[in-house]
Amino acid sequence: MDSKIVSIKSGDTFLRVHNAKVSGAGTAALSPASGVTMAEKVIIGNCTLYHGDCREVLPLLPDFDLLMTDPPYGIGADARAHQKSGDVQGHGNRRVAARTYEKTEWDNDTPPRWLMELMREKGKHQIIFGGNYYDLPPTTCILVWDKKNGTNDFADCELAWTNLPRAVRKIEHLWNGFAREGNEERHDHPAQKPLRVIEWAISQAPNPATVCDPFMGSGTTGVACARMGLQFVGIERERKYFDIACRRIEQAYAQPRLFEDAKPAAAVQGDMLLTANDSN
């Protein structure tokens, strides 16, 4: 299938949007030219996915009811060997091996301050996992995920900063190497969150209809939105994870959903990136 490239101007920013197969198979490689940002847009049901850099894509998007994301922590999570094992309590105290992931560079640095502020401007409500790594305002509501790890070198909990108008909330969900509650599949992203935890986090926000994740990764937030009948916009710059997200979200629409509503349209190829003043 031939690909089509459309140039769009928004202010002083140019974006060339590549129309490609949802699967990514046979897609021509694209390299950003000087002063030009490349973004590929894929629409699957009520989910719109951009393969691009959120620093260029996010400023052109409209506001959302909820911005929920898990940005890089700047701790090199992708580069670790992940070959340690841990004693998992409640599972026969058996040793559980962790997975090994390829070494990349997506977690070398934290997002710049201006990007963190932009993310907070784009969402009426915000949930930012790893909020303890960033300079964020005081809040009454931290979401706590107790990973039930037992005694090992891994963190007992993960924290998500929010601006939600409520008190601290906590969920328990085992997630340690091959010991995972519900035997949920891992999708080659070292920072993947359990689907149940993401659905729970979304449900803490007051009636969100539109959700944005500018650091989409392997697409768990998109899968949750597909299952919950919400509109979703995700951005991911790593080709491998973007393709995984597309497949997972397609599969989510093919399965029974938590909330039934009008059946979404089949996956289509996008033809342009909308400016912030356009509807999504």
Buried (B, 14 or more C-beta within 10 A) or exposed (E): EEBEEBEBEBEEBBBBBBBBBBEBEEBEEBEEEEEBBBBBBBBBBBBBBBBBBBBBBBBBBBEBBBBBBBBBBBEBBBBBEBEEBBBBBEBEEEEBBBEEBEEBEBBEEBBEEEBBEBBBEBBBBBBBBBBEBBEBEEBEBBBBBBBBBBEBEBEEBBBBBBBBEEEEBEBEBBBBBEBBBEEBEBBEBBBBBBBBBBBBBBEBBEEBEBBBBBBBBBBBBBBBBBBBBBBBBBBBBBBBBBBBBBBBBBEBBEEEBEEEEEEBEEBEBBEBBBBBEEEE
